[in-house]
């Protein structure tokens, strides 16, 4: 949480709203934010911290762990039409990498800005070449894109 | 924003941007063997929900469909006061 809060400005610049969700109540969220997170970040947690006590939200997003009564780590990127463009779900011992989330947001926003005319190949980052899917590209991807570049 | 009464977290059973559960959609889902509750999948509309939340000193209600028109990042995590 604090790792994302520290980089929240990047998400704001990209026009991305954030919601964090756990099975803790909103009351527990309040104390965690006040007592700990606000001391680990410059301005505390700037987004709504959602309470999912019974795991109802986790269930429809496929991240609720019935045995342990918690939501496992899951990240969902939703576009302005309400469509889920990316999801990533991890078991508990490994955390996420924020930079990869940013990269995916930039890539999906790029695709959306081109109205789907361009696609972002593996490892794409802003400024790197994109692909323009169509008959001319079939069998010719190697001309415009190499995996190691 | 004034404090509002908050209920429990609940999926609305609809996807975002769908105002009333249309019978057309439910029938289609029944046909494909999926329950009325829509599940999250990439390329599909996000399951809508309403839930209580803590935000900047206040308790609020969050409704996912209120975010239509914006990019949204939803992060589930196991629990407050944990370490990863």
gemmi code that builds the backbone of each chain (N, CA, C; Angstrom):
import gemmi

chains = {
    "A": [
        ("UNK", (0.826, -1.210, 0.000), (0.000, 0.000, 0.000), (0.855, 1.252, 0.000)),
        ("UNK", (1.813, 1.271, 0.941), (2.621, 2.479, 1.056), (3.493, 2.652, -0.192)),
        ("UNK", (3.870, 1.502, -0.808), (4.699, 1.585, -2.017), (3.940, 2.293, -3.137)),
        ("UNK", (2.655, 2.011, -3.245), (1.845, 2.652, -4.288), (1.560, 4.109, -3.920)),
        ("UNK", (1.289, 4.343, -2.629), (0.975, 5.710, -2.192), (2.132, 6.659, -2.500)),
        ("UNK", (3.363, 6.167, -2.313), (4.539, 6.998, -2.560), (4.664, 7.399, -4.020)),
        ("UNK", (4.047, 6.621, -4.900), (4.146, 6.899, -6.335), (2.795, 7.298, -6.924)),
        ("UNK", (1.907, 7.703, -6.055), (0.543, 8.013, -6.483), (0.509, 9.113, -7.542)),
        ("UNK", (1.475, 10.044, -7.460), (1.511, 11.145, -8.429), (1.569, 10.624, -9.862)),
        ("UNK", (2.320, 9.533, -10.067), (2.417, 8.961, -11.419), (1.047, 8.490, -11.906)),
        ("UNK", (0.284, 7.884, -10.999), (-1.048, 7.415, -11.379), (-1.963, 8.595, -11.660)),
        ("UNK", (-1.810, 9.636, -10.860), (-2.633, 10.830, -11.039), (-2.367, 11.468, -12.404)),
        ("UNK", (-1.064, 11.526, -12.753), (-0.707, 12.094, -14.057), (-1.334, 11.311, -15.203)),
        ("UNK", (-1.474, 10.010, -15.016), (-2.062, 9.161, -16.047), (-3.589, 9.144, -15.957)),
        ("UNK", (-4.126, 9.888, -14.996), (-5.578, 9.973, -14.852), (-6.200, 8.691, -14.334)),
        ("UNK", (-5.464, 7.985, -13.469), (-5.966, 6.706, -12.959), (-6.445, 6.859, -11.517)),
        ("UNK", (-7.668, 6.430, -11.260), (-8.210, 6.414, -9.903), (-7.866, 5.075, -9.265)),
        ("UNK", (-7.674, 5.062, -7.958), (-7.292, 3.832, -7.264), (-8.323, 3.481, -6.198)),
        ("UNK", (-8.604, 2.182, -6.073), (-9.379, 1.661, -4.950), (-8.596, 0.481, -4.388)),
        ("UNK", (-8.327, 0.490, -3.081), (-7.714, -0.697, -2.477), (-8.798, -1.419, -1.684)),
        ("UNK", (-8.721, -2.745, -1.684), (-9.778, -3.549, -1.058), (-9.173, -4.676, -0.232)),
        ("UNK", (-9.574, -4.786, 1.025), (-9.241, -5.973, 1.810), (-10.469, -6.336, 2.640)),
        ("UNK", (-10.371, -7.451, 3.372), (-11.515, -7.881, 4.176), (-11.571, -7.127, 5.512)),
        ("UNK", (-10.626, -6.223, 5.746), (-10.684, -5.406, 6.962), (-11.836, -4.404, 6.858)),
        ("UNK", (-12.367, -4.027, 7.998), (-13.457, -3.041, 7.998), (-12.908, -1.652, 7.716)),
        ("UNK", (-13.814, -0.739, 7.383), (-13.399, 0.648, 7.159), (-12.808, 1.254, 8.431)),
        ("UNK", (-13.201, 0.714, 9.595), (-12.686, 1.226, 10.862), (-11.216, 0.824, 11.041)),
        ("UNK", (-10.929, -0.419, 10.673), (-9.536, -0.877, 10.733), (-8.688, -0.111, 9.721)),
        ("UNK", (-9.257, 0.123, 8.517), (-8.543, 0.918, 7.512), (-8.155, 2.275, 8.101)),
        ("UNK", (-9.099, 2.875, 8.820), (-8.850, 4.203, 9.381), (-7.646, 4.170, 10.332)),
        ("UNK", (-7.647, 3.203, 11.234), (-6.564, 3.151, 12.218), (-5.237, 2.809, 11.552)),
        ("UNK", (-5.269, 1.899, 10.569), (-4.018, 1.543, 9.880), (-3.462, 2.762, 9.164)),
        ("UNK", (-4.363, 3.500, 8.518), (-3.923, 4.678, 7.770), (-3.354, 5.721, 8.726)),
        ("UNK", (-4.070, 5.956, 9.807), (-3.655, 7.011, 10.746), (-2.392, 6.641, 11.511)),
        ("UNK", (-2.350, 5.380, 11.964), (-1.267, 4.991, 12.869), (0.006, 4.567, 12.153)),
        ("UNK", (-0.138, 4.054, 10.951), (1.054, 3.515, 10.303), (1.312, 4.096, 8.919)),
        ("UNK", (0.338, 3.935, 8.020), (0.606, 4.315, 6.628), (0.919, 5.805, 6.487)),
        ("UNK", (0.257, 6.635, 7.267), (0.499, 8.073, 7.160), (1.921, 8.418, 7.584)),
        ("UNK", (2.560, 7.512, 8.348), (3.936, 7.756, 8.787), (4.952, 7.175, 7.805)),
        ("UNK", (4.452, 6.372, 6.840), (5.350, 5.763, 5.844), (5.264, 6.486, 4.511)),
        ("UNK", (4.324, 7.424, 4.393), (4.109, 8.105, 3.126), (3.997, 9.604, 3.386)),
        ("UNK", (4.186, 10.379, 2.335), (4.192, 11.839, 2.499), (2.811, 12.351, 2.915)),
        ("UNK", (1.779, 11.890, 2.214), (0.445, 12.446, 2.459), (-0.578, 11.407, 2.871)),
        ("UNK", (-0.126, 10.247, 3.341), (-1.091, 9.216, 3.694), (-1.661, 8.543, 2.453)),
        ("UNK", (-2.749, 7.825, 2.645), (-3.364, 7.097, 1.522), (-4.423, 7.993, 0.876)),
        ("UNK", (-4.195, 8.376, -0.382), (-5.084, 9.355, -1.020), (-6.345, 8.762, -1.648)),
        ("UNK", (-6.471, 7.466, -1.685), (-7.632, 6.859, -2.364), (-8.539, 6.173, -1.333)),
        ("UNK", (-9.795, 5.863, -1.718), (-10.693, 5.150, -0.812), (-10.187, 3.742, -0.506)),
        ("UNK", (-10.157, 3.402, 0.769), (-9.771, 2.052, 1.199), (-11.064, 1.304, 1.486)),
        ("UNK", (-11.368, 0.345, 0.611), (-12.680, -0.296, 0.606), (-12.706, -1.496, 1.556)),
        ("UNK", (-13.823, -1.654, 2.277), (-14.004, -2.764, 3.214), (-14.842, -3.856, 2.572)),
        ("UNK", (-14.307, -5.066, 2.576), (-14.985, -6.207, 1.952), (-15.054, -7.348, 2.971)),
        ("UNK", (-15.705, -7.066, 4.100), (-15.690, -7.970, 5.243), (-16.027, -9.414, 4.927)),
        ("UNK", (-17.029, -9.646, 4.124), (-17.468, -11.016, 3.857), (-16.824, -11.600, 2.605)),
        ("UNK", (-15.932, -10.832, 1.985), (-15.269, -11.336, 0.786), (-16.163, -11.364, -0.438)),
        ("UNK", (-17.279, -10.638, -0.384), (-18.220, -10.674, -1.513), (-17.611, -10.089, -2.784)),
        ("UNK", (-16.819, -9.024, -2.612), (-16.205, -8.417, -3.795), (-15.085, -9.322, -4.304)),
        ("UNK", (-14.312, -9.852, -3.357), (-13.223, -10.765, -3.725), (-13.729, -11.968, -4.508)),
        ("UNK", (-14.906, -12.442, -4.142), (-15.457, -13.619, -4.834), (-15.738, -13.316, -6.303)),
        ("UNK", (-16.400, -12.180, -6.579), (-16.722, -11.932, -7.991), (-15.477, -11.541, -8.787)),
        ("UNK", (-14.417, -11.130, -8.096), (-13.171, -10.836, -8.807), (-12.216, -12.034, -8.770)),
        ("UNK", (-12.657, -13.126, -8.166), (-11.869, -14.361, -8.208), (-10.627, -14.355, -7.348)),
        ("UNK", (-10.605, -13.523, -6.305), (-9.398, -13.451, -5.477), (-9.659, -13.833, -4.018)),
        ("UNK", (-10.887, -14.260, -3.710), (-11.190, -14.564, -2.307), (-10.703, -15.955, -1.946)),
        ("UNK", (-9.925, -16.045, -0.889), (-9.378, -17.309, -0.402), (-10.284, -17.790, 0.738)),
        ("UNK", (-11.155, -18.742, 0.413), (-12.150, -19.202, 1.390), (-11.485, -19.761, 2.645)),
        ("UNK", (-10.393, -20.523, 2.467), (-9.752, -21.200, 3.601), (-9.235, -20.199, 4.631)),
        ("UNK", (-8.710, -19.096, 4.143), (-8.101, -18.132, 5.062), (-8.952, -16.885, 5.297)),
        ("UNK", (-10.041, -16.782, 4.571), (-10.932, -15.649, 4.797), (-10.361, -14.308, 4.390)),
        ("UNK", (-9.454, -14.328, 3.423), (-8.881, -13.049, 2.964), (-8.886, -12.984, 1.436)),
        ("UNK", (-8.715, -11.784, 0.922), (-8.514, -11.603, -0.514), (-7.018, -11.670, -0.795)),
        ("UNK", (-6.637, -12.521, -1.742), (-5.226, -12.548, -2.097), (-4.926, -11.355, -3.007)),
        ("UNK", (-3.640, -11.138, -3.266), (-3.252, -9.958, -4.028), (-3.755, -10.034, -5.467)),
        ("UNK", (-4.543, -9.063, -5.844), (-5.055, -9.036, -7.209), (-5.147, -7.608, -7.682)),
        ("UNK", (-4.702, -7.389, -8.912), (-4.722, -6.016, -9.437), (-5.498, -6.020, -10.740)),
        ("UNK", (-6.462, -5.119, -10.850), (-7.344, -5.063, -12.015), (-7.308, -3.658, -12.596)),
        ("UNK", (-7.030, -3.574, -13.883), (-7.034, -2.277, -14.565), (-8.308, -2.178, -15.403)),
        ("UNK", (-9.112, -1.168, -15.098), (-10.411, -0.997, -15.753), (-10.382, 0.274, -16.587)),
        ("UNK", (-10.819, 0.191, -17.831), (-10.763, 1.359, -18.725), (-12.009, 2.237, -18.562)),
        ("UNK", (-12.036, 3.394, -19.211), (-13.162, 4.318, -19.009), (-14.521, 3.748, -19.419)),
        ("UNK", (-14.546, 2.687, -20.222), (-15.811, 2.048, -20.569), (-16.237, 0.996, -19.542)),
        ("UNK", (-15.408, 0.799, -18.509), (-15.738, -0.199, -17.497), (-15.249, -1.589, -17.854)),
        ("UNK", (-14.402, -1.694, -18.873), (-13.901, -2.998, -19.302), (-12.575, -3.303, -18.593)),
        ("UNK", (-12.464, -4.514, -18.058), (-11.209, -4.934, -17.421), (-10.178, -5.219, -18.510)),
        ("UNK", (-9.125, -4.431, -18.548), (-8.105, -4.610, -19.582), (-6.954, -5.488, -19.110)),
        ("UNK", (-6.712, -5.514, -17.805), (-5.599, -6.324, -17.306), (-5.914, -6.810, -15.911)),
        ("UNK", (-5.489, -8.027, -15.602), (-5.596, -8.503, -14.236), (-4.373, -9.327, -13.888)),
        ("UNK", (-3.975, -9.219, -12.634), (-2.796, -9.947, -12.158), (-3.099, -10.418, -10.745)),
        ("UNK", (-2.965, -11.708, -10.521), (-3.280, -12.263, -9.207), (-2.086, -13.071, -8.717)),
        ("UNK", (-1.651, -12.799, -7.490), (-0.473, -13.466, -6.925), (-0.820, -14.119, -5.594)),
        ("UNK", (-0.162, -15.249, -5.280), (-0.302, -15.807, -3.940), (0.480, -14.921, -2.962)),
        ("UNK", (0.167, -15.027, -1.663), (0.624, -14.021, -0.708), (2.131, -13.724, -0.582)),
        ("UNK", (3.055, -14.678, -0.716), (4.419, -14.315, -0.316), (5.158, -13.350, -1.238)),
        ("UNK", (4.613, -13.049, -2.398), (5.324, -12.174, -3.328), (4.501, -10.919, -3.610)),
        ("UNK", (5.152, -9.779, -3.527), (4.484, -8.504, -3.778), (4.530, -8.123, -5.248)),
        ("UNK", (3.796, -7.064, -5.573), (3.730, -6.622, -6.973), (4.839, -5.641, -7.280)),
        ("UNK", (5.073, -5.386, -8.558), (6.034, -4.364, -8.951), (5.268, -3.216, -9.597)),
        ("UNK", (5.357, -2.081, -8.952), (4.567, -0.928, -9.357), (4.880, -0.493, -10.786)),
        ("UNK", (6.169, -0.548, -11.145), (6.583, -0.066, -12.467), (5.902, -0.852, -13.584)),
        ("UNK", (5.642, -2.121, -13.338), (4.982, -2.930, -14.360), (3.518, -2.495, -14.513)),
        ("UNK", (2.915, -2.136, -13.417), (1.545, -1.624, -13.492), (1.505, -0.352, -14.331)),
        ("UNK", (2.444, 0.558, -14.072), (2.508, 1.813, -14.825), (2.711, 1.535, -16.315)),
        ("UNK", (3.617, 0.600, -16.603), (3.891, 0.264, -18.010), (2.629, -0.241, -18.707)),
        ("UNK", (1.889, -1.094, -18.031), (0.670, -1.624, -18.641), (-0.384, -0.530, -18.833)),
        ("UNK", (-0.482, 0.367, -17.868), (-1.441, 1.477, -18.015), (-1.070, 2.304, -19.241)),
        ("UNK", (0.234, 2.639, -19.364), (0.678, 3.451, -20.506), (0.388, 2.732, -21.820)),
        ("UNK", (0.628, 1.423, -21.839), (0.411, 0.662, -23.068), (-1.085, 0.607, -23.419)),
        ("UNK", (-1.923, 0.322, -22.437), (-3.360, 0.251, -22.724), (-3.924, 1.623, -23.099)),
        ("UNK", (-3.388, 2.666, -22.491), (-3.854, 4.005, -22.858), (-3.405, 4.351, -24.278)),
        ("UNK", (-2.196, 3.907, -24.643), (-1.715, 4.151, -25.999), (-2.620, 3.457, -27.022)),
        ("UNK", (-2.911, 2.194, -26.751), (-3.774, 1.432, -27.663), (-5.133, 2.116, -27.785)),
        ("UNK", (-5.659, 2.554, -26.652), (-6.975, 3.204, -26.661), (-6.922, 4.519, -27.437)),
        ("UNK", (-5.832, 5.281, -27.260), (-5.714, 6.561, -27.961), (-5.633, 6.382, -29.476)),
        ("UNK", (-5.112, 5.232, -29.916), (-5.046, 4.979, -31.356), (-6.310, 4.247, -31.830)),
        ("UNK", (-7.279, 4.128, -30.940), (-8.527, 3.403, -31.214), (-8.267, 1.978, -31.703)),
        ("UNK", (-7.223, 1.384, -31.145), (-6.928, -0.006, -31.463), (-6.136, -0.209, -32.744)),
        ("UNK", (-5.741, 0.891, -33.403), (-4.997, 0.763, -34.655), (-3.565, 0.291, -34.399)),
        ("UNK", (-3.067, 0.543, -33.186), (-1.710, 0.103, -32.850), (-1.764, -0.864, -31.678)),
        ("UNK", (-0.808, -1.784, -31.652), (-0.692, -2.726, -30.548), (0.700, -2.596, -29.954)),
        ("UNK", (0.816, -2.902, -28.680), (2.103, -2.762, -27.996), (2.712, -4.149, -27.796)),
        ("UNK", (3.849, -4.427, -28.455), (4.448, -5.763, -28.347), (5.065, -6.006, -26.969)),
        ("UNK", (5.541, -7.232, -26.756), (6.145, -7.608, -25.478), (7.215, -6.608, -25.075)),
        ("UNK", (7.193, -6.219, -23.814), (8.231, -5.340, -23.288), (8.098, -3.893, -23.724)),
        ("UNK", (7.002, -3.543, -24.397), (6.831, -2.180, -24.890), (6.871, -1.159, -23.762)),
        ("UNK", (7.518, -0.059, -24.050), (7.489, 1.089, -23.154), (7.269, 2.317, -24.016)),
        ("UNK", (6.764, 3.413, -23.428), (6.518, 4.611, -24.226), (7.748, 5.018, -25.022)),
        ("UNK", (7.551, 5.345, -26.295), (8.665, 5.742, -27.151), (9.160, 4.604, -28.024)),
        ("UNK", (8.870, 3.367, -27.593), (9.300, 2.221, -28.400), (8.294, 1.984, -29.527)),
        ("UNK", (8.754, 1.270, -30.583), (7.856, 1.052, -31.719), (6.632, 0.207, -31.342)),
        ("UNK", (5.516, 0.531, -31.972), (4.309, -0.264, -31.790), (4.078, -1.059, -33.062)),
        ("UNK", (3.114, -1.934, -33.021), (2.754, -2.715, -34.205), (1.426, -2.213, -34.733)),
        ("UNK", (1.295, -2.228, -36.072), (0.020, -1.854, -36.673), (-0.582, -3.094, -37.315)),
        ("UNK", (-1.410, -3.804, -36.548), (-1.934, -5.084, -37.030), (-2.711, -4.925, -38.337)),
        ("UNK", (-2.515, -5.861, -39.241), (-3.204, -5.840, -40.526), (-2.540, -6.847, -41.438)),
        ("UNK", (-3.083, -7.028, -42.617), (-2.543, -8.029, -43.547), (-1.057, -7.827, -43.836)),
        ("UNK", (-0.610, -6.566, -43.910), (0.787, -6.299, -44.247), (1.760, -6.756, -43.169)),
        ("UNK", (1.243, -6.899, -41.943), (2.137, -7.231, -40.830), (2.357, -8.735, -40.688)),
        ("UNK", (1.455, -9.513, -41.268), (1.529, -10.966, -41.090), (2.857, -11.492, -41.643)),
        ("UNK", (3.602, -12.177, -40.806), (4.888, -12.738, -41.229), (5.997, -11.710, -41.337)),
        ("UNK", (5.687, -10.450, -41.028), (6.678, -9.380, -41.198), (6.967, -8.632, -39.890)),
        ("UNK", (6.520, -9.224, -38.796), (6.754, -8.551, -37.512), (8.256, -8.323, -37.314)),
        ("UNK", (9.075, -9.296, -37.788), (10.529, -9.205, -37.590), (11.113, -7.937, -38.206)),
        ("UNK", (10.432, -7.389, -39.200), (10.957, -6.186, -39.840), (10.827, -4.956, -38.947)),
        ("UNK", (9.777, -4.955, -38.126), (9.524, -3.754, -37.322), (9.824, -3.951, -35.841)),
        ("UNK", (9.991, -5.220, -35.428), (10.166, -5.441, -34.000), (11.011, -6.686, -33.738)),
        ("UNK", (12.020, -6.521, -32.882), (12.848, -7.652, -32.458), (12.745, -7.784, -30.946)),
        ("UNK", (12.657, -9.013, -30.456), (12.416, -9.190, -29.020), (13.467, -8.538, -28.117)),
        ("UNK", (14.726, -8.491, -28.559), (15.771, -8.029, -27.642), (16.008, -6.529, -27.715)),
        ("UNK", (15.259, -5.825, -28.551), (15.512, -4.385, -28.661), (14.498, -3.585, -27.872)),
    ],
    "B": [
        ("UNK", (-17.329, 16.080, 1.815), (-18.445, 15.138, 1.650), (-18.982, 14.739, 3.032)),
        ("UNK", (-20.291, 14.839, 3.240), (-20.830, 14.471, 4.557), (-20.785, 12.965, 4.761)),
        ("UNK", (-20.737, 12.560, 6.018), (-20.797, 11.119, 6.296), (-22.133, 10.586, 5.823)),
        ("UNK", (-22.116, 9.427, 5.204), (-23.372, 8.827, 4.792), (-23.480, 7.488, 5.493)),
        ("UNK", (-24.709, 7.002, 5.648), (-24.839, 5.671, 6.233), (-24.187, 4.658, 5.305)),
        ("UNK", (-23.433, 3.744, 5.881), (-22.757, 2.773, 5.032), (-23.287, 1.375, 5.296)),
        ("UNK", (-23.428, 0.613, 4.246), (-23.903, -0.752, 4.383), (-22.746, -1.724, 4.270)),
        ("UNK", (-23.042, -2.939, 3.867), (-22.000, -3.934, 3.684), (-21.561, -3.941, 2.225)),
        ("UNK", (-20.342, -4.446, 2.006), (-19.854, -4.558, 0.641), (-20.688, -5.576, -0.097)),
        ("UNK", (-21.223, -5.155, -1.230), (-21.981, -6.135, -2.007), (-21.836, -5.868, -3.497)),
        ("UNK", (-21.593, -6.940, -4.246), (-21.629, -6.790, -5.694), (-23.073, -6.534, -6.089)),
        ("UNK", (-23.300, -5.670, -7.031), (-24.677, -5.380, -7.413), (-25.250, -6.484, -8.290)),
        ("UNK", (-24.392, -7.373, -8.771), (-24.862, -8.430, -9.668), (-24.890, -7.976, -11.112)),
        ("UNK", (-24.577, -6.689, -11.310), (-24.527, -6.143, -12.665), (-23.085, -5.811, -12.994)),
        ("UNK", (-22.858, -5.460, -14.237), (-21.543, -4.942, -14.589), (-21.652, -3.423, -14.629)),
        ("UNK", (-20.510, -2.732, -14.613), (-20.561, -1.282, -14.593), (-21.208, -0.774, -15.873)),
        ("UNK", (-22.018, 0.255, -15.720), (-22.654, 0.853, -16.882), (-23.958, 0.185, -17.256)),
        ("UNK", (-24.343, -0.827, -16.491), (-25.609, -1.506, -16.783), (-26.596, -1.067, -15.718)),
        ("UNK", (-27.588, -0.288, -16.088), (-28.462, 0.320, -15.087), (-29.429, -0.669, -14.456)),
        ("UNK", (-30.191, -1.344, -15.288), (-31.110, -2.344, -14.748), (-30.701, -3.688, -15.319)),
        ("UNK", (-30.787, -4.730, -14.504), (-30.416, -6.036, -15.034), (-31.381, -6.375, -16.167)),
        ("UNK", (-30.901, -6.393, -17.379), (-31.807, -6.648, -18.495), (-32.077, -8.142, -18.604)),
        ("UNK", (-33.330, -8.470, -18.881), (-33.697, -9.886, -18.934), (-32.935, -10.577, -20.063)),
        ("UNK", (-32.652, -9.773, -21.077), (-31.924, -10.322, -22.220), (-30.574, -10.892, -21.766)),
        ("UNK", (-29.870, -10.065, -20.982), (-28.548, -10.478, -20.511), (-28.651, -11.691, -19.590)),
        ("UNK", (-29.617, -11.654, -18.645), (-29.716, -12.770, -17.704), (-30.010, -14.067, -18.440)),
        ("UNK", (-30.888, -13.973, -19.445), (-31.211, -15.177, -20.202), (-29.981, -15.732, -20.899)),
        ("UNK", (-29.227, -14.800, -21.439), (-28.027, -15.217, -22.144), (-27.064, -15.926, -21.200)),
        ("UNK", (-26.951, -15.359, -19.984), (-26.042, -15.956, -19.012), (-26.517, -17.329, -18.580)),
        ("UNK", (-27.842, -17.457, -18.422), (-28.378, -18.752, -18.022), (-28.070, -19.790, -19.092)),
        ("UNK", (-28.211, -19.358, -20.330), (-27.951, -20.272, -21.446), (-26.516, -20.782, -21.413)),
        ("UNK", (-25.591, -19.875, -21.117), (-24.196, -20.290, -21.122), (-23.793, -20.934, -19.799)),
        ("UNK", (-24.760, -21.118, -18.909), (-24.469, -21.820, -17.678), (-23.825, -20.955, -16.612)),
        ("UNK", (-23.693, -19.664, -16.870), (-23.097, -18.781, -15.873), (-24.208, -18.272, -14.960)),
        ("UNK", (-23.900, -18.147, -13.695), (-24.899, -17.626, -12.766), (-25.134, -16.152, -13.045)),
        ("UNK", (-26.190, -15.618, -12.435), (-26.526, -14.223, -12.660), (-25.403, -13.269, -12.280)),
        ("UNK", (-24.636, -13.635, -11.256), (-23.530, -12.801, -10.824), (-22.426, -12.842, -11.876)),
        ("UNK", (-22.053, -11.660, -12.401), (-21.001, -11.697, -13.413), (-19.647, -11.736, -12.732)),
        ("UNK", (-18.758, -12.541, -13.265), (-17.410, -12.696, -12.709), (-16.445, -11.852, -13.522)),
        ("UNK", (-15.382, -11.418, -12.845), (-14.374, -10.611, -13.521), (-13.614, -11.452, -14.537)),
        ("UNK", (-13.469, -10.922, -15.747), (-12.577, -11.554, -16.722), (-12.022, -10.476, -17.642)),
        ("UNK", (-10.817, -10.687, -18.137), (-10.238, -9.650, -18.985), (-11.033, -9.534, -20.268)),
        ("UNK", (-11.220, -8.305, -20.697), (-11.993, -8.050, -21.898), (-13.481, -7.929, -21.624)),
        ("UNK", (-13.897, -8.249, -20.387), (-15.305, -8.138, -20.019), (-15.530, -6.925, -19.133)),
        ("UNK", (-16.791, -6.506, -19.039), (-17.109, -5.388, -18.156), (-16.875, -5.786, -16.701)),
        ("UNK", (-16.375, -4.843, -15.931), (-16.072, -5.113, -14.528), (-17.359, -5.321, -13.736)),
        ("UNK", (-17.395, -6.338, -12.862), (-18.552, -6.503, -11.985), (-18.701, -5.263, -11.100)),
        ("UNK", (-19.890, -4.715, -11.079), (-20.114, -3.509, -10.286), (-20.280, -3.886, -8.815)),
        ("UNK", (-20.003, -2.940, -7.935), (-20.233, -3.179, -6.508), (-20.425, -1.865, -5.775)),
        ("UNK", (-21.032, -2.000, -4.611), (-21.120, -0.880, -3.670), (-20.495, -1.354, -2.377)),
        ("UNK", (-19.714, -0.499, -1.734), (-19.054, -0.940, -0.511), (-18.670, 0.255, 0.353)),
        ("UNK", (-18.597, 0.023, 1.669), (-18.123, 1.085, 2.551), (-16.612, 1.244, 2.413)),
        ("UNK", (-16.146, 2.447, 2.647), (-14.711, 2.698, 2.521), (-14.298, 3.807, 3.478)),
        ("UNK", (-13.014, 3.837, 3.759), (-12.424, 4.942, 4.506), (-11.640, 5.800, 3.526)),
        ("UNK", (-11.903, 7.109, 3.525), (-11.197, 7.987, 2.596), (-10.936, 9.334, 3.239)),
        ("UNK", (-9.671, 9.602, 3.496), (-9.266, 10.917, 3.998), (-10.077, 11.374, 5.211)),
        ("UNK", (-10.140, 10.516, 6.209), (-10.775, 10.912, 7.462), (-12.274, 10.688, 7.516)),
        ("UNK", (-12.856, 10.222, 6.409), (-14.313, 10.028, 6.398), (-14.665, 8.607, 5.986)),
        ("UNK", (-15.847, 8.178, 6.434), (-16.399, 6.923, 5.951), (-17.360, 7.236, 4.810)),
        ("UNK", (-17.155, 6.580, 3.690), (-17.965, 6.859, 2.510), (-18.474, 5.559, 1.902)),
        ("UNK", (-19.385, 5.694, 0.954), (-19.810, 4.559, 0.142), (-19.153, 4.683, -1.219)),
        ("UNK", (-18.597, 3.601, -1.701), (-17.976, 3.615, -3.023), (-18.826, 2.782, -3.959)),
        ("UNK", (-19.099, 3.316, -5.143), (-19.809, 2.532, -6.157), (-18.932, 2.536, -7.398)),
        ("UNK", (-18.563, 1.348, -7.846), (-17.616, 1.281, -8.962), (-18.151, 1.985, -10.197)),
        ("UNK", (-19.450, 1.867, -10.457), (-19.982, 2.452, -11.692), (-19.912, 3.983, -11.676)),
        ("UNK", (-19.717, 4.589, -10.492), (-19.522, 6.041, -10.448), (-18.208, 6.456, -11.122)),
        ("UNK", (-17.325, 5.475, -11.332), (-16.017, 5.765, -11.918), (-16.006, 5.626, -13.439)),
        ("UNK", (-17.163, 5.305, -14.026), (-17.223, 5.184, -15.489), (-16.694, 6.462, -16.130)),
        ("UNK", (-15.924, 6.310, -17.196), (-15.314, 7.470, -17.836), (-13.900, 7.720, -17.356)),
        ("UNK", (-13.476, 6.966, -16.350), (-12.107, 7.113, -15.838), (-11.409, 5.760, -15.842)),
        ("UNK", (-10.092, 5.802, -15.886), (-9.303, 4.592, -15.670), (-9.305, 4.292, -14.179)),
        ("UNK", (-9.469, 3.036, -13.822), (-9.492, 2.653, -12.404), (-8.559, 1.476, -12.170)),
        ("UNK", (-7.783, 1.579, -11.099), (-6.927, 0.478, -10.685), (-7.481, -0.053, -9.369)),
        ("UNK", (-7.894, -1.319, -9.364), (-8.397, -1.933, -8.138), (-7.322, -2.868, -7.606)),
        ("UNK", (-6.943, -2.681, -6.352), (-5.912, -3.529, -5.751), (-6.472, -4.266, -4.541)),
        ("UNK", (-6.614, -5.578, -4.676), (-6.958, -6.409, -3.524), (-5.667, -6.781, -2.796)),
        ("UNK", (-5.732, -6.896, -1.483), (-4.561, -7.335, -0.712), (-5.059, -8.054, 0.536)),
        ("UNK", (-4.197, -8.937, 1.108), (-4.682, -9.821, 2.176), (-5.121, -9.110, 3.453)),
        ("UNK", (-4.417, -8.097, 3.894), (-4.885, -7.503, 5.143), (-4.096, -6.298, 5.591)),
        ("UNK", (-4.764, -5.415, 6.317), (-4.096, -4.273, 6.924), (-3.053, -4.786, 7.931)),
        ("UNK", (-2.071, -4.010, 8.188), (-1.007, -4.325, 9.155), (-0.211, -5.559, 8.766)),
        ("UNK", (-0.224, -5.915, 7.481), (0.681, -6.978, 7.033), (1.819, -6.319, 6.272)),
        ("UNK", (2.764, -7.112, 5.798), (4.055, -6.510, 5.490), (4.443, -6.411, 4.030)),
        ("UNK", (3.800, -7.194, 3.165), (4.275, -7.162, 1.775), (3.559, -6.059, 1.007)),
    ],
}
model = gemmi.Model(1)
for chain_id, residues in chains.items():
    chain = gemmi.Chain(chain_id)
    for i, (resn, *xyz) in enumerate(residues, 1):
        res = gemmi.Residue()
        res.name, res.seqid = resn, gemmi.SeqId(i, " ")
        for name, pos in zip(("N", "CA", "C"), xyz):
            atom = gemmi.Atom()
            atom.name, atom.element = name, gemmi.Element(name[0])
            atom.pos, atom.b_iso = gemmi.Position(*pos), 0.0
            res.add_atom(atom)
        chain.add_residue(res)
    model.add_chain(chain)
structure = gemmi.Structure()
structure.add_model(model)
structure.setup_entities()
